[in-house]
Amino acid sequence: MHIMIKKIAGFNYESLALFAFALATSFTVLGPVFHYTGWGIALLALIYGKIKYNANLFGAVDKSSKCILGILLLYLVWSMFANAFTAGSFYYWGKSASVPLELLISITLAIRLLNKEAGRRKFAIVFLTINTLIVIGLIIIEAFNIVSPLHGLLNQNIIGLYSVIVMPVFFCTAFWFCKNSLCRVLLLSVSSLLIITSFSSGPLLTATLQGIIIIFYAIREKHLDFKLLTKCFVVLLISLIGLNFISGDKVLPRFKQEFEQIFAINDTDSFTSKRNRAWSATFFMIKQRPILGHGRALFNKRYDDNLQAFIKNDIVKADEIIYAHPHSMYLGSLFDSGVLGLVLILLAFIFSIRKAWILLHRSCTKKEIVPWAVLGLSLLVGQLLYGIIGDIFESRNDIAPIFWAFWGILLSLSININDDGLTHTPVQQDEDITKETSCDYSPVQIQSRC
C-alpha cells in the first residue's frame, strides 16, 4: 500500500514538473515570463520529490552528454569570470551571465523530465497544440500587417528565427508520429507558410537545409509519403494565392522585395539589410577585448561609446540608429566572452551534432529514438547556418528556450558507445523517470543483434 501511494504521489509531482516545463516551453515565444514561471514550478516540484521521496533531482546521461554538459558548464563559468572584469556593475554582470545559465537550466530540466518516450510524446503534444495556434495567428498577422499585441512582441526578425525553430518539430512530427492525414498536412503547411511569410532570406535558406536533413532520413526510414508532400504543396500554393487576394495584393510585393534583396549582391547594404554595418561595428569592438569580451548586456553602451569612432572610420553613418545586437551568433559570442566563449559554444554544438550522427547511424538504435535525433541534428545544423546572420542567444531569450529544450532531449538519449566504437552497458536511468535507453541490450545481445 505504501509503495502504491508513493508511486501515485511520485506521478503527481513528476506530471506537474513535466507539464509546467511543457507549457513554459510552448508559451515562451509570447514572452520570457512564461518560461521563468514554468521553470520555477518544475524545479519546485522536483525538489519536493527529492525531499519527500529522495528521487533523483538530475537525469542520468551517457558519456558523450556528460562531456557536452561539462563544456556548457565551463562556458557558464568562463562567461561569469570574464564578465566580472568587464561588466562594471552587478546588474550588467548578472544580465550577461544569465543566458548561459538559462541554457543549462533548460537543458538539465529537459534531460530530467523528457528522457522517457511517454514524457517526450506528452511534451510534443502540448507544444504542437499551442504553437500551431500561435503559428496560424502569426501568419495572419504577417500577411495582413495587422497591428496586435502579438505583433508588438514578435517583429519580423523574431518571426524568422521562430519559424526555423518550430519547423523541424512540425516536420518530424508529421513524418514520424502523426497518423492522421489532415493533421500531417496541417503541420507541414502551416510551418512552411510561416517561413515563407516571414519574408526573410536567412530563415528560408536555413529551413531549406533543415528540410533536406529531415527528408533524407524520412526517406531512409521509409516515413516519407510523396502523396502527402503533393497535398502539402497544393495547400501551400492555394493558401499563398488566397492570402495575396484577401490582403489586397500585399503578399506578392513582399516576395518581390525579398528576391530583389537576395540578388542585390553588388549592393552590400541591401543584400545584408545593413547587417554588414552591425558586423563591422561589432568586430571593431571585439578587437578591443578579444580575450575577455565585453559582456552580452553591454552591447548598446559599448556601441554608444564607440559611435564617433564608427563614424570616423566610415563603419556607420552619422544619422543611423544604434544597433541593438550584433546580428550574428559568432560575433555575438566573441563580443560577449571572447575567443574562448565562442570556442566552447561551438564545441558544444559540434559534439552534439556528432552524438546525433552516431545515433542515426547505429543499427541498434530504437525506432522511436530516430525522429528525436533527426530533430536535434536539423536544429543544431540549422542554427550554425542561421548564426551567420542571427543569434539564438542574443535578444531572443523568448525563443531560445524552445531550442534548448529539444537540445536537452537529444542529450537525454543514450548512445552507449566509447571513442573506439566499443559498446557499453546502457546508462541506468532513475526508475521513476525512465527504463528506456536508445540501445537497451547487454553487450552480448548487442553483438548478436547489431
TIMARBA-923094 format. One record per residue (C-alpha): x, y, z; residue number from 1. Coordinates in nm, 4 decimals, m for minus. Layout:
N
{{X; Y; Z}; NUM}
...
END
This chain:
450
{{0.0000; 0.0000; 0.0000}; 1}
{{0.2807; 0.2375; 0.0919}; 2}
{{0.4539; 0.1664; m0.2426}; 3}
{{0.1316; 0.2360; m0.4311}; 4}
{{0.0813; 0.5693; m0.2508}; 5}
{{0.4426; 0.6617; m0.3218}; 6}
{{0.4008; 0.5871; m0.6929}; 7}
{{0.0794; 0.7923; m0.7112}; 8}
{{0.2442; 1.0844; m0.5328}; 9}
{{0.5510; 1.0445; m0.7498}; 10}
{{0.3353; 1.0507; m1.0599}; 11}
{{0.1730; 1.3728; m0.9431}; 12}
{{0.4906; 1.5700; m0.8828}; 13}
{{0.6542; 1.4267; m1.1948}; 14}
{{0.3495; 1.5183; m1.4014}; 15}
{{0.3348; 1.8678; m1.2532}; 16}
{{0.7009; 1.9252; m1.3389}; 17}
{{0.6582; 1.7805; m1.6892}; 18}
{{0.3533; 1.9857; m1.7818}; 19}
{{0.4925; 2.3019; m1.6227}; 20}
{{0.8043; 2.2616; m1.8378}; 21}
{{0.5949; 2.1816; m2.1474}; 22}
{{0.3762; 2.4895; m2.1002}; 23}
{{0.6802; 2.7056; m2.0242}; 24}
{{0.8468; 2.5997; m2.3492}; 25}
{{0.5252; 2.6216; m2.5523}; 26}
{{0.4294; 2.9754; m2.4480}; 27}
{{0.7789; 3.1258; m2.4158}; 28}
{{0.7556; 3.2830; m2.7634}; 29}
{{0.4999; 3.5241; m2.6149}; 30}
{{0.7444; 3.6424; m2.3519}; 31}
{{1.0173; 3.5198; m2.1115}; 32}
{{0.7784; 3.5436; m1.8135}; 33}
{{0.6266; 3.2143; m1.9296}; 34}
{{0.9442; 3.0093; m1.9172}; 35}
{{1.0629; 3.1722; m1.5956}; 36}
{{0.7345; 3.0794; m1.4262}; 37}
{{0.7196; 2.7286; m1.5724}; 38}
{{1.0812; 2.6505; m1.4899}; 39}
{{1.0253; 2.7680; m1.1333}; 40}
{{0.7237; 2.5393; m1.0872}; 41}
{{0.9078; 2.2447; m1.2436}; 42}
{{1.2116; 2.2950; m1.0192}; 43}
{{0.9972; 2.3231; m0.7054}; 44}
{{0.8116; 2.0028; m0.7987}; 45}
{{1.1398; 1.8151; m0.8490}; 46}
{{1.2826; 1.9499; m0.5232}; 47}
{{0.9662; 1.8286; m0.3483}; 48}
{{1.0243; 1.4811; m0.4962}; 49}
{{1.3841; 1.4884; m0.3790}; 50}
{{1.2919; 1.5891; m0.0229}; 51}
{{0.9847; 1.3687; 0.0104}; 52}
{{1.0956; 1.0537; m0.1706}; 53}
{{1.4682; 1.1042; m0.2297}; 54}
{{1.4004; 1.0906; m0.6052}; 55}
{{1.6746; 1.1895; m0.8464}; 56}
{{1.6949; 1.5634; m0.8987}; 57}
{{1.9005; 1.5232; m1.2142}; 58}
{{1.8639; 1.2774; m1.5010}; 59}
{{2.1313; 1.0229; m1.5876}; 60}
{{2.3174; 1.0733; m1.9161}; 61}
{{2.5787; 0.8852; m2.1139}; 62}
{{2.9456; 0.9724; m2.1520}; 63}
{{2.9010; 1.1914; m2.4601}; 64}
{{2.6294; 1.4019; m2.2963}; 65}
{{2.8373; 1.4407; m1.9805}; 66}
{{3.1135; 1.5841; m2.1978}; 67}
{{2.8733; 1.8278; m2.3655}; 68}
{{2.7217; 1.9346; m2.0333}; 69}
{{3.0725; 1.9845; m1.8995}; 70}
{{3.1521; 2.2149; m2.1915}; 71}
{{2.8326; 2.4143; m2.1346}; 72}
{{2.9108; 2.4397; m1.7624}; 73}
{{3.2605; 2.5634; m1.8462}; 74}
{{3.1007; 2.8133; m2.0876}; 75}
{{2.8881; 2.9457; m1.7998}; 76}
{{3.1837; 2.9654; m1.5607}; 77}
{{3.4013; 3.1386; m1.8187}; 78}
{{3.1253; 3.3887; m1.9024}; 79}
{{3.0803; 3.4700; m1.5323}; 80}
{{3.4555; 3.5073; m1.4859}; 81}
{{3.5146; 3.7146; m1.8000}; 82}
{{3.2125; 3.9382; m1.7465}; 83}
{{3.3225; 4.0105; m1.3882}; 84}
{{3.6159; 4.2090; m1.5303}; 85}
{{3.4128; 4.3969; m1.7896}; 86}
{{3.0579; 4.4457; m1.6596}; 87}
{{3.1253; 4.7375; m1.4255}; 88}
{{2.8227; 4.6566; m1.2071}; 89}
{{2.6481; 4.3562; m1.0572}; 90}
{{2.3416; 4.4263; m1.2739}; 91}
{{2.5303; 4.4027; m1.6033}; 92}
{{2.7334; 4.1071; m1.4771}; 93}
{{2.4208; 3.9102; m1.3863}; 94}
{{2.2401; 4.0047; m1.7061}; 95}
{{2.5335; 3.8970; m1.9218}; 96}
{{2.5761; 3.5644; m1.7411}; 97}
{{2.2029; 3.4864; m1.7407}; 98}
{{2.1947; 3.3454; m2.0963}; 99}
{{2.4390; 3.0530; m2.0432}; 100}
{{2.2749; 2.9927; m1.7038}; 101}
{{1.9269; 2.9680; m1.8585}; 102}
{{2.0705; 2.7426; m2.1294}; 103}
{{2.1968; 2.4969; m1.8681}; 104}
{{1.8750; 2.5110; m1.6630}; 105}
{{1.6542; 2.4342; m1.9635}; 106}
{{1.8741; 2.1521; m2.0938}; 107}
{{1.9025; 1.9988; m1.7447}; 108}
{{1.5242; 2.0085; m1.6954}; 109}
{{1.4711; 1.8521; m2.0381}; 110}
{{1.7171; 1.5712; m1.9587}; 111}
{{1.5441; 1.5046; m1.6257}; 112}
{{1.1837; 1.5204; m1.7496}; 113}
{{1.1982; 1.4105; m2.1140}; 114}
{{1.4261; 1.1069; m2.1129}; 115}
{{1.1316; 0.8686; m2.1438}; 116}
{{0.9369; 0.8290; m2.4673}; 117}
{{0.5992; 0.8730; m2.2965}; 118}
{{0.7132; 1.2041; m2.1493}; 119}
{{0.8540; 1.3206; m2.4817}; 120}
{{0.5230; 1.2405; m2.6550}; 121}
{{0.3225; 1.4353; m2.3953}; 122}
{{0.5624; 1.7275; m2.4254}; 123}
{{0.5331; 1.7233; m2.8063}; 124}
{{0.1519; 1.7157; m2.7964}; 125}
{{0.1339; 2.0181; m2.5663}; 126}
{{0.3965; 2.2063; m2.7665}; 127}
{{0.2419; 2.1340; m3.1068}; 128}
{{m0.1130; 2.2173; m2.9997}; 129}
{{m0.0198; 2.5565; m2.8588}; 130}
{{0.2337; 2.6519; m3.1239}; 131}
{{0.0115; 2.5512; m3.4165}; 132}
{{m0.2361; 2.8128; m3.2961}; 133}
{{0.0435; 3.0674; m3.2483}; 134}
{{0.1851; 2.9959; m3.5960}; 135}
{{m0.1557; 3.0389; m3.7607}; 136}
{{m0.2012; 3.3680; m3.5752}; 137}
{{0.1417; 3.4920; m3.6861}; 138}
{{0.0734; 3.4013; m4.0489}; 139}
{{m0.2432; 3.6116; m4.0427}; 140}
{{m0.0631; 3.8983; m3.8699}; 141}
{{0.2282; 3.8955; m4.1141}; 142}
{{0.0185; 3.8518; m4.4271}; 143}
{{m0.2238; 4.1318; m4.3410}; 144}
{{0.0155; 4.3603; m4.1482}; 145}
{{m0.2232; 4.3577; m3.8535}; 146}
{{m0.1249; 4.5636; m3.5501}; 147}
{{m0.1830; 4.3488; m3.2415}; 148}
{{m0.0234; 4.2607; m2.9073}; 149}
{{0.1413; 3.9621; m3.0764}; 150}
{{0.2890; 4.1850; m3.3447}; 151}
{{0.4445; 4.4038; m3.0770}; 152}
{{0.6134; 4.1012; m2.9183}; 153}
{{0.7126; 3.9324; m3.2431}; 154}
{{0.8797; 4.1501; m3.5031}; 155}
{{0.9886; 4.0164; m3.8406}; 156}
{{1.3357; 3.9100; m3.7264}; 157}
{{1.1962; 3.7163; m3.4320}; 158}
{{0.9326; 3.5512; m3.6513}; 159}
{{1.2093; 3.4373; m3.8867}; 160}
{{1.4037; 3.2732; m3.6037}; 161}
{{1.0884; 3.1261; m3.4521}; 162}
{{0.9937; 2.9726; m3.7877}; 163}
{{1.3229; 2.7813; m3.8226}; 164}
{{1.2986; 2.6571; m3.4623}; 165}
{{0.9453; 2.5165; m3.4877}; 166}
{{0.9647; 2.3925; m3.8499}; 167}
{{1.1772; 2.0803; m3.7699}; 168}
{{0.9432; 1.9958; m3.4800}; 169}
{{0.6386; 2.0150; m3.7071}; 170}
{{0.8057; 1.8232; m3.9909}; 171}
{{0.9424; 1.5400; m3.7742}; 172}
{{0.6054; 1.5003; m3.6036}; 173}
{{0.4233; 1.4908; m3.9386}; 174}
{{0.6603; 1.2306; m4.0863}; 175}
{{0.7140; 1.0005; m3.7867}; 176}
{{0.4442; 1.0387; m3.5232}; 177}
{{0.1236; 1.1765; m3.6749}; 178}
{{m0.1079; 0.9200; m3.8361}; 179}
{{m0.3980; 1.1464; m3.9326}; 180}
{{m0.3576; 1.2711; m4.2922}; 181}
{{m0.5305; 1.6037; m4.2245}; 182}
{{m0.3127; 1.6769; m3.9221}; 183}
{{0.0021; 1.5893; m4.1172}; 184}
{{m0.0903; 1.8295; m4.3984}; 185}
{{m0.1733; 2.0989; m4.1424}; 186}
{{0.1618; 2.0645; m3.9630}; 187}
{{0.3659; 2.0681; m4.2846}; 188}
{{0.1667; 2.3513; m4.4425}; 189}
{{0.1488; 2.5976; m4.1544}; 190}
{{0.5167; 2.5613; m4.0627}; 191}
{{0.6182; 2.6113; m4.4276}; 192}
{{0.3796; 2.9034; m4.4657}; 193}
{{0.5251; 3.0752; m4.1579}; 194}
{{0.8753; 3.0548; m4.3053}; 195}
{{0.7523; 3.1970; m4.6358}; 196}
{{0.5532; 3.4800; m4.4760}; 197}
{{0.8485; 3.5773; m4.2567}; 198}
{{0.9748; 3.7283; m4.5844}; 199}
{{1.3374; 3.6760; m4.4895}; 200}
{{1.6066; 3.5004; m4.6915}; 201}
{{1.8060; 3.3823; m4.3877}; 202}
{{1.5264; 3.1704; m4.2393}; 203}
{{1.4335; 3.0450; m4.5868}; 204}
{{1.7857; 2.9151; m4.6515}; 205}
{{1.8105; 2.7702; m4.3002}; 206}
{{1.4748; 2.5931; m4.3309}; 207}
{{1.5796; 2.4536; m4.6694}; 208}
{{1.8890; 2.2942; m4.5139}; 209}
{{1.6860; 2.1613; m4.2223}; 210}
{{1.4242; 2.0249; m4.4606}; 211}
{{1.6881; 1.8407; m4.6642}; 212}
{{1.8198; 1.6712; m4.3481}; 213}
{{1.4725; 1.5700; m4.2287}; 214}
{{1.3543; 1.4476; m4.5701}; 215}
{{1.6763; 1.2467; m4.6207}; 216}
{{1.6213; 1.0486; m4.3016}; 217}
{{1.2470; 1.0238; m4.3606}; 218}
{{1.3206; 0.8597; m4.6970}; 219}
{{1.5844; 0.6346; m4.5415}; 220}
{{1.3455; 0.5236; m4.2683}; 221}
{{1.0577; 0.4889; m4.5186}; 222}
{{0.8472; 0.7514; m4.3446}; 223}
{{0.8153; 0.9886; m4.6395}; 224}
{{0.4849; 0.9859; m4.8238}; 225}
{{0.5153; 1.1682; m5.1568}; 226}
{{0.1366; 1.1908; m5.1803}; 227}
{{0.1491; 1.3812; m4.8537}; 228}
{{0.4089; 1.6214; m4.9945}; 229}
{{0.1940; 1.6761; m5.3031}; 230}
{{m0.1092; 1.7570; m5.0890}; 231}
{{0.1012; 1.9917; m4.8789}; 232}
{{0.2337; 2.1710; m5.1873}; 233}
{{m0.1198; 2.2189; m5.3242}; 234}
{{m0.2477; 2.3509; m4.9898}; 235}
{{0.0536; 2.5806; m4.9634}; 236}
{{0.0008; 2.7213; m5.3143}; 237}
{{m0.3709; 2.7768; m5.2598}; 238}
{{m0.3026; 2.9422; m4.9227}; 239}
{{m0.0500; 3.1846; m5.0722}; 240}
{{m0.2830; 3.2761; m5.3585}; 241}
{{m0.5701; 3.3196; m5.1133}; 242}
{{m0.3648; 3.5310; m4.8721}; 243}
{{m0.2459; 3.7529; m5.1552}; 244}
{{m0.6023; 3.8029; m5.2807}; 245}
{{m0.7612; 3.8681; m4.9406}; 246}
{{m0.4820; 4.1022; m4.8289}; 247}
{{m0.5278; 4.3183; m5.1383}; 248}
{{m0.2160; 4.2029; m5.3247}; 249}
{{0.0198; 4.2655; m5.0298}; 250}
{{0.1921; 3.9253; m5.0274}; 251}
{{0.3454; 3.9134; m5.3762}; 252}
{{0.5103; 4.2583; m5.3476}; 253}
{{0.6796; 4.1388; m5.0268}; 254}
{{0.8166; 3.8390; m5.2173}; 255}
{{0.9397; 4.0643; m5.4944}; 256}
{{1.1145; 4.2885; m5.2429}; 257}
{{1.2824; 3.9892; m5.0800}; 258}
{{1.4039; 3.8442; m5.4116}; 259}
{{1.5446; 4.1825; m5.5107}; 260}
{{1.7386; 4.1853; m5.1845}; 261}
{{1.8686; 3.8293; m5.2356}; 262}
{{2.0068; 3.9156; m5.5811}; 263}
{{2.1432; 4.2584; m5.4808}; 264}
{{2.4952; 4.1144; m5.4497}; 265}
{{2.6612; 4.4342; m5.5665}; 266}
{{2.4791; 4.6398; m5.3008}; 267}
{{2.6108; 4.5121; m4.9685}; 268}
{{2.3765; 4.7253; m4.7588}; 269}
{{2.0670; 4.5931; m4.9372}; 270}
{{2.1974; 4.2350; m4.9623}; 271}
{{2.2552; 4.2137; m4.5851}; 272}
{{1.9757; 4.4518; m4.4762}; 273}
{{2.2557; 4.6715; m4.3405}; 274}
{{2.3714; 4.3926; m4.1111}; 275}
{{2.7179; 4.4399; m4.2568}; 276}
{{2.7396; 4.7668; m4.0645}; 277}
{{2.6464; 4.5933; m3.7391}; 278}
{{2.9060; 4.3233; m3.8121}; 279}
{{3.1792; 4.5795; m3.8827}; 280}
{{3.0951; 4.7739; m3.5678}; 281}
{{3.0906; 4.4581; m3.3571}; 282}
{{3.4224; 4.3375; m3.4960}; 283}
{{3.5714; 4.6834; m3.4217}; 284}
{{3.4695; 4.6403; m3.0553}; 285}
{{3.5789; 4.2756; m3.0395}; 286}
{{3.9335; 4.3800; m3.1291}; 287}
{{3.9358; 4.5977; m2.8162}; 288}
{{3.8774; 4.2968; m2.5873}; 289}
{{3.9369; 3.9744; m2.7842}; 290}
{{4.0098; 3.7575; m2.4779}; 291}
{{3.7504; 3.8570; m2.2178}; 292}
{{3.4905; 4.0189; m2.4386}; 293}
{{3.2614; 4.2979; m2.3195}; 294}
{{2.9630; 4.1166; m2.1706}; 295}
{{2.6390; 4.0443; m2.3568}; 296}
{{2.4339; 4.3124; m2.1809}; 297}
{{2.6746; 4.5940; m2.2625}; 298}
{{2.6426; 4.5983; m2.6411}; 299}
{{2.4370; 4.9186; m2.6590}; 300}
{{2.6619; 5.1003; m2.4122}; 301}
{{2.9840; 4.9983; m2.5881}; 302}
{{2.8284; 5.0842; m2.9232}; 303}
{{2.7391; 5.4309; m2.7968}; 304}
{{3.0897; 5.4774; m2.6524}; 305}
{{3.2460; 5.3930; m2.9910}; 306}
{{2.9924; 5.5690; m3.2124}; 307}
{{3.2203; 5.8560; m3.3087}; 308}
{{3.4982; 5.6093; m3.3959}; 309}
{{3.2496; 5.4178; m3.6139}; 310}
{{3.1534; 5.7344; m3.7981}; 311}
{{3.5163; 5.8418; m3.8356}; 312}
{{3.6107; 5.5019; m3.9837}; 313}
{{3.3029; 5.5021; m4.2111}; 314}
{{3.1589; 5.1967; m4.0369}; 315}
{{2.8198; 5.3565; m3.9806}; 316}
{{2.6536; 5.6773; m4.0961}; 317}
{{2.6031; 5.9719; m3.8645}; 318}
{{2.2242; 5.9542; m3.8916}; 319}
{{2.1922; 5.5790; m3.8248}; 320}
{{2.0407; 5.4441; m3.5055}; 321}
{{2.2306; 5.2208; m3.2644}; 322}
{{2.2082; 4.8528; m3.3494}; 323}
{{2.0559; 4.6510; m3.0652}; 324}
{{2.2760; 4.3444; m3.1134}; 325}
{{2.5460; 4.2051; m3.3466}; 326}
{{2.3074; 4.0086; m3.5753}; 327}
{{2.5450; 3.7095; m3.5651}; 328}
{{2.5814; 3.4219; m3.3198}; 329}
{{2.9542; 3.4028; m3.3876}; 330}
{{3.0267; 3.7734; m3.3434}; 331}
{{2.7825; 3.7891; m3.0521}; 332}
{{2.9689; 3.5153; m2.8651}; 333}
{{3.3031; 3.6830; m2.9363}; 334}
{{3.1684; 4.0163; m2.8105}; 335}
{{3.0217; 3.8533; m2.5008}; 336}
{{3.3019; 3.6308; m2.3727}; 337}
{{3.5893; 3.6469; m2.6186}; 338}
{{3.7560; 3.3748; m2.8221}; 339}
{{3.7239; 3.1071; m2.5525}; 340}
{{3.3500; 3.1705; m2.5205}; 341}
{{3.2992; 3.1178; m2.8937}; 342}
{{3.5177; 2.8058; m2.8961}; 343}
{{3.3241; 2.6495; m2.6075}; 344}
{{2.9788; 2.7060; m2.7549}; 345}
{{3.0935; 2.5753; m3.0949}; 346}
{{3.2406; 2.2657; m2.9288}; 347}
{{2.9052; 2.2017; m2.7596}; 348}
{{2.7348; 2.2263; m3.0995}; 349}
{{2.9894; 2.0020; m3.2733}; 350}
{{2.9843; 1.7267; m3.0076}; 351}
{{2.6030; 1.7352; m3.0004}; 352}
{{2.5891; 1.7007; m3.3789}; 353}
{{2.8351; 1.4115; m3.3519}; 354}
{{2.6080; 1.2433; m3.0967}; 355}
{{2.3028; 1.2811; m3.3231}; 356}
{{2.5047; 1.1423; m3.6153}; 357}
{{2.6129; 0.8362; m3.4150}; 358}
{{2.2556; 0.7728; m3.3015}; 359}
{{2.1284; 0.7906; m3.6585}; 360}
{{2.3916; 0.5520; m3.7960}; 361}
{{2.3733; 0.2708; m3.5422}; 362}
{{2.1672; m0.0300; m3.6391}; 363}
{{2.0674; m0.0991; m3.2784}; 364}
{{1.9058; 0.2417; m3.2265}; 365}
{{1.5399; 0.2062; m3.1353}; 366}
{{1.2976; 0.3329; m3.3972}; 367}
{{1.1325; 0.5815; m3.1602}; 368}
{{1.4717; 0.7425; m3.0958}; 369}
{{1.5353; 0.8236; m3.4642}; 370}
{{1.2999; 1.1234; m3.5064}; 371}
{{1.4343; 1.2895; m3.1912}; 372}
{{1.7905; 1.2502; m3.3193}; 373}
{{1.6863; 1.3845; m3.6621}; 374}
{{1.5151; 1.6770; m3.4906}; 375}
{{1.8224; 1.7559; m3.2811}; 376}
{{2.0554; 1.7267; m3.5788}; 377}
{{1.8452; 1.9551; m3.8009}; 378}
{{1.8064; 2.2177; m3.5266}; 379}
{{2.1771; 2.2270; m3.4418}; 380}
{{2.2991; 2.2351; m3.8026}; 381}
{{2.0303; 2.4909; m3.8847}; 382}
{{2.1456; 2.7252; m3.6095}; 383}
{{2.5073; 2.7002; m3.7263}; 384}
{{2.3871; 2.8352; m4.0622}; 385}
{{2.1384; 3.0852; m3.9213}; 386}
{{2.4084; 3.2042; m3.6793}; 387}
{{2.5822; 3.3842; m3.9646}; 388}
{{2.3057; 3.6459; m3.9823}; 389}
{{2.1257; 3.5946; m3.6492}; 390}
{{2.1834; 3.4890; m3.2905}; 391}
{{1.9767; 3.2384; m3.0949}; 392}
{{2.1432; 3.3587; m2.7721}; 393}
{{2.1110; 3.7357; m2.8111}; 394}
{{1.7873; 3.9395; m2.7892}; 395}
{{1.5909; 3.6193; m2.8481}; 396}
{{1.5605; 3.4825; m2.4939}; 397}
{{1.1878; 3.4326; m2.5524}; 398}
{{1.2536; 3.1796; m2.8341}; 399}
{{1.5842; 3.0201; m2.7313}; 400}
{{1.4222; 2.8014; m2.4580}; 401}
{{1.2440; 2.6074; m2.7349}; 402}
{{1.5782; 2.5265; m2.8962}; 403}
{{1.7347; 2.4424; m2.5602}; 404}
{{1.4514; 2.2035; m2.4662}; 405}
{{1.4922; 1.9940; m2.7830}; 406}
{{1.8697; 2.0089; m2.7428}; 407}
{{1.8159; 1.8613; m2.3961}; 408}
{{1.6064; 1.5793; m2.5437}; 409}
{{1.8960; 1.4885; m2.7733}; 410}
{{2.1365; 1.4826; m2.4794}; 411}
{{1.8978; 1.2608; m2.2810}; 412}
{{1.9267; 0.9855; m2.5440}; 413}
{{2.1917; 0.7203; m2.4787}; 414}
{{2.4329; 0.6018; m2.7469}; 415}
{{2.6349; 0.3728; m2.5142}; 416}
{{2.9467; 0.3850; m2.7276}; 417}
{{3.3029; 0.4878; m2.6487}; 418}
{{3.5567; 0.6614; m2.8673}; 419}
{{3.6812; 0.3261; m3.0005}; 420}
{{3.3368; 0.2243; m3.1191}; 421}
{{3.3022; m0.0428; m2.8461}; 422}
{{2.9622; m0.0765; m2.6840}; 423}
{{2.8952; m0.0487; m2.3125}; 424}
{{2.6193; m0.1486; m2.0768}; 425}
{{2.3354; 0.1079; m2.1081}; 426}
{{2.3230; 0.4001; m1.8667}; 427}
{{2.0944; 0.3163; m1.5737}; 428}
{{1.8132; 0.5737; m1.5542}; 429}
{{1.6117; 0.6631; m1.2436}; 430}
{{1.3220; 0.4175; m1.2046}; 431}
{{1.0711; 0.6999; m1.1665}; 432}
{{1.1835; 0.8636; m1.4858}; 433}
{{1.2597; 0.6014; m1.7480}; 434}
{{1.3546; 0.2442; m1.8201}; 435}
{{1.4267; 0.3176; m2.1840}; 436}
{{1.7614; 0.3671; m2.3489}; 437}
{{1.8464; 0.4002; m2.7119}; 438}
{{2.0047; 0.0531; m2.7191}; 439}
{{1.8565; m0.1473; m2.4344}; 440}
{{2.0655; m0.4630; m2.4585}; 441}
{{2.3594; m0.6203; m2.2812}; 442}
{{2.6976; m0.6211; m2.4609}; 443}
{{2.6436; m0.9834; m2.5720}; 444}
{{2.2998; m0.9058; m2.7099}; 445}
{{2.4309; m0.6011; m2.8876}; 446}
{{2.6949; m0.8011; m3.0666}; 447}
{{2.4358; m1.0513; m3.1853}; 448}
{{2.1680; m0.8004; m3.2841}; 449}
{{2.3706; m0.5151; m3.4329}; 450}
END
